[in-house]
Amino acid sequence: MVKIKITEREKMRKQILIVTLVSLILIGCQSQKTDLVKNNFQFAKNQYTSMVQKFDSYSKYPRSINENGQLIKVKPSDWTSGFFPGALWYMYEYTQKDKWKQKAQKFTKNLEDQKLNDGTHDIGFMIFNSFGNGYRLTDNKEYRDIVIKSAKTLSTRFDSTVGCIKSWDWNEDTWEYPVIIDNMMNLEMLFWATEATGDSSFYKIAVSHAKTTIKHHFRDDYSTFHVVDYNPETGKVIQKQTWQGAADTSCWSRGEAWGLYGYTMTYRYTQNDIFLEQAENIAEYILEHPNLPKDMIPYWDFNAPNIPDEPRDASAAAIIASALYELNKYSDNKNYRKYANKILQSLSSEKYRANNSDFIIDHCVGSKPDNSEVNVPLVYGDYYFLEANLRKMKSE
């Protein structure tokens, strides 16, 4: 009898020990998850506190650095102007500190004139990332009206014969009606405008653009062309090529990231399975590509000729990570968050931190064929990096 009692006591001790160890492990894992986001925002706080001090007024916006490490500032009409105010709104969303709200408001304000800029499809980047996030976080009705007006402006670039929003008005000797994969990102403002106003015309334009892009922008393996040029009179495709990728037959990594993010977002608003399936197929192309490095930060082009001696594009990685966190919510494949976590872990390492500037992440690529903004920080990399951190936090 005594031996049995001792055995039972030992079993109980072992069980208590196991439960305690498991609890400690779980607490430790949760702490690591929390600490990653916390540490990233702490680093961002330090960087951007220094960044905002570089601006005497709020009429210019940080974009990157030059070859001498000096900050490149751009006007409100630059396609990247909305990312820094958007990143400041994300800082406010995480910290709930008025300091960041006030800075976001000041940098956002001077973008208002862009609501009438009908010469670019990037009005979505400019306005929705700034005023859109501002409205979401403050319920400022003036912000709402500015976003709606911007959606109306963007709608003027839609052609029903082509079924898409025109991307570029320049280089008319090369293209008649160019549409780039990046344009998928600007559809979010149109979807939102229908929800805000009840006017379905915005929604119909966005869906038409998304469906037409599926039809013509993707190859059989779900890699994307960068540019598709259409005949505006017939709607037929004239040519498919690249502008920022390695070749017309290659897959520019940030373009593929825009596609993943764009179709995931489009599914959110439409709940149409064709868009979810497209996002999943794009994700498969990215995640299973033989040229994707172990740290999951892609080369600037998946088919760049000198891999592994090619620059990485951390901005593409940040967009992919943010998109995967959202796609994980909709898909039956629940591994997407695991991949997103791995990408975010890599981007959070010292290797990709922008320690030599006031940006957050480094080693991004703007346009390698033009030797422009190669292996430097880019403001949109920061924006999607912060967004990915917020999505990670909310998903847990």
N, C-alpha and C positions, 0 to 999 in steps of 0.2 A: 504493500500500500504506500509506503514511504517513497519508494522508487517512482511510482506512478505520479505522486504529487510533485516530486521534483521535476519530472519530465514535463508535466503540464505547466509548471511555473517557468521552466526554460522556454517552452513554446511561446508562452505569453510574452516573455521578455524579448524573444526574437521578433515576434509580431509587432510589438511596440517599437522596436528598433527599426524595423523595415518601414513601418508607417512614418516614423519620424524622418528617416532618410529620404523617403519619397517626397514628403512634404517639403523638406529643405531643398531638394532638387527642383521641384516645381516652383517654389518661391524664387530660387536662383534663376531659373529660366525666364520667369516672368520679369524679374528684375533686369535681366539682360535685354529683353525686348523693350522695356520701358527706357532703360539707360541709353540704348542706341538712338532712339528718337530724341530723348532729352539732350544727349550730348551733341547731336547734330544741330538742334535748335540753339544750344548754347554757343556752338561755334558760329552759326549763322548770326546770332545776336552780336557777337564780337566783330564779325566781318562787316555787317551792315551798319553797325554803329559808326564804324570808321568810314564806310562808304558815303553815308548821307552827309557827313561833314565835308565831303569834297564838292558839295553843291551850294553855291551862294543863292541861287534861285531854283525854282522847281520846273523850269521850262525846258530842261534837257534831261536825258536819261542815260544811265550806264548801259553799255552794250558788251564791251570786251576790253582788252588791252592791246597796245601795239607792240612792235618788236622790241621797243625799249622798256616795256613794262608799264607804260603810261596809260591811264584810263581813257578809253574812247567814249565820248559822250555824243548822243544823237538827238535830233529834233523830234517833236511829237509825231511827225509824218513818217518816221522810220518804222518799218514793220515790227521791230522789236520793242517799241516804246512802252507797250502795255505790260511787259513782263515784270519790270521792276516794281511798279505800283502793285501789281498782283502778288509779287513775292512779299511785299510789305504787309499786304492784307493777310497773307498766310502767317506772317510773324504775329500779327495782332490776334488772329484766330487761335494760335497756339498759346500765346502768353496772356491774352486779355489785358494787355497793358496799353493805356492811353497813348503812351509815347509812340507806339507803332501805328496806332489808329491815326494819329495826327499826321505822321509822316506819310502814311498811305493816302490820306485825304489830299494833302498838298501836292503830291506827285500825280495823283489822279486828276485833279482839277484842270490842269493845263492840257489835258488830252481831249477836252470836250469838243473842240472845233473839228476833231476827226470824225465826229458823227455824220458830217456832211461830205467826207472824203470818198467820192464815188470812183476814184481812180485806182483803187486797190481792193483785192479780195481779203487782205490781211486786216481789215477793219475789225474782224472778230477778235484777232489777237490783241489789237490795240485797245478796244473798248470793253469786250466781255471779260478779259482778264483783270482789268482795272475797275471800271464802273460795275461790271457784273458781280465780281467778288465783293465790292463795296456795298452794293445793294443787298446781297445775300447776308452780309454780316451786320448791316446797320438799318436796313429797311428805309433808307433814304429815298423818298419818292422822286426826287430830282434825278438820282442815278437811274432809276427805273425808266424814266422818260427818255433819258439819253441813250440807253441801250435799245429801247424800242425804235427810236429814230435811226439809230445805226443799223438795225436789222432792215429797216425800210431802204436805207441807202445801199446796203449789200445786195438786196433783192433786185436792184436795178441792173446788176451785172449778170443776171440770169437770162438765158436764151432758151425758149421752149423748144426750138428746133433741135438744138444740140442736147438739151436736157441737163446742162451744167452751168455753173457760175464761171464766168471767164476769170482766169487768174491774172495774167499779165497784159499790159497795154504796150509794153516796149518791145523792141526787136521785131517790128512788123515785117521786115524783110525775110524773117525766118519762119514766123508762125502767123496763121490767120486767126485762130481762136484757141490759144493754149490753155490747157487745164493741168494743174500740177497736183500731185497726191497730197501735198500740204493743205490743200483747200478743204479737205475733209474736216479739218479742225475748226474751221469757221462756221460749220453748220450748227454748232451748239447754240450759237446766239440766235439762229433762226428758230430752232426747236423751242428754245426758251421763250421767244417772243410770242409764239402761238399759245403757249401755256399762260403767258402774262396777259394777253389781249383777247384770246379766243379767235383771232384771225388765222384761219387755216392756211392762208396763202404761203406764209413762211414755212410751215410744216411741209407743204406739198413741194416747194422748191428744194428743200433739204433732202427729202426722200428721193426726188427725181435725180438730184446730183449724186446721191449715194448709190443708187441703182445703176446709173450710167457709168459710174466709176468702177463698180464691180465688173461690169460688162467689158470695159475696154482697158482698164489700167493694170490688170493682173494677168500674169502668165499661168500656165497650168499648175505650176508648183506653188502658186500664191505669192511669188515674189512680185514686186511692183515696178512698173515703169515710172520714171519721174514725171515726164511731160507727155501728154497726148494732145496732138493738134487736130482740131476739127474743122470741117468746112461749115461755116455758119449758115450757108444757104441750104445745105442738104442734111447736115448733122452727121455726115460720114467722117470716119477717121482718115486723116491725111498721113500722119506719121506718128510713131512712138519712139521717144528718145530720152536722153538724160541731159541735164544741165549741170548738176552738182555731183553726179555719180561718176564711176570709173569709165563706164561705157554704156552704150544704148542697150546692151544685152545684160548688163550687170544689175545688182540690186543695192542701191544706195541705202545705207542702214537707217539714217534718220527718216527717209521717205517710208521705209517699211514700218518704222515706229509710228509715224503719223497715221499710217493705215490702220495699225492695230488699235491705237487710241481712238481714232475716228469712228471705226465700226463698233467698238465697244460702247462708246458714247451714243451712237445712233441707235443701238439696240435698247439702251436705257430709255430713250424717249419714245421709241416706236413699238417695242416688244415684238418686233417682227423677226422670226427665227432666221431668215436669210442673212440678217446682219450679224446675229450671234454666230452663226456658222462661219461667216466670213472672218470674223475676229478670231475664232478658234483656229481656223486654217492658217491665218497669218501668224498666230502665236506658234503653231507647230513648225512653220518654216523657220522662224527665228530660233526657237529653243532647241531644235534638232539639227541645225545647220552645222556641218562639219568644221566650218571656219569660226564658229563661236568659241572664243577663248574660255578657259576653265573658270575665270572670274566673272564671266558673262558680260563683260564690257565689250561690245562689238567693235570690230574695225570699222573705219568710216564707210567702207563699202564691203558687203559680204563677199564680193568677188574681186576685190582689189588685187592687182597683179603681183605685188611683192609681199604678200602675207607670209611670214609673221612680221616682216619689217615694214609695217604700215601703221599709221597713227590710229589710235582708238578714238571712239566718239562717245564720251561720257554723257553728252546731252541726249544722244539716242538712247543710251542705257536708262537715263532718268525717265524719259517718256515711256519706255517699255515697262519699267517697274511700276510706274503709276497706273498704266493701263492694265497690267496684270492683276493688281490689287482689286480693281473694279471688275475685271472679267471673272475673277474667282467667285464673285457674288452671284453671277448669272449662270455659269457653266456647271455641268455635272462633273467636269474635271476639276477637282479641288487641289491640284498640285500647283496651280498658278501662283498662289500666295507664297509657296515654298520657293519658287523661282524668283519671285519679286523680292523676297527677303534676302536671297543670296546676292542679287544685283545691288540692293540697297546696302548690304554689308560691305560689298566691294567699294561702292562709291563713298562710303563713310570712312574708308581707310585713309591713312596718310598719303598713299600713292595718288589718290584722286582729289585730295583737298587742295584748295587754292590758297596755299600758305604764302605765296609770293604776290598776292593782290588782295583786294577787298571783296572779291567774289567768294562763292562757297565751294563750288567744284571746278576742277581743272581738267585739262586734256580733252577738250571738245574740238569739233571740226565744223567750220562753217562751209567753205567750198574748197575742197582740195584741188580740183582742176584749175581753179583760179589762184591757187596758193594764197588763199584769203582765210584768215582766222583759223589757222591750223595749229592744233595742240595748245589751245589757249582756253581760258574760261569764257563762257558765253552766258548772257543773262537768262536765256530761256532754259539752259541747263539747270541753273539755280532754281528757277520757278517750278519746274517739274520735279526736281529733287525734293523741295519742300512739300510739294503736293503729295509725293509718294510717301514721305514721312507721316503726314497727316492721315493719309489713307491707311497706312500700316497701323497707326495708333487706333483709329476708329474700328478697324477690322478685328482688333484684339480686345 
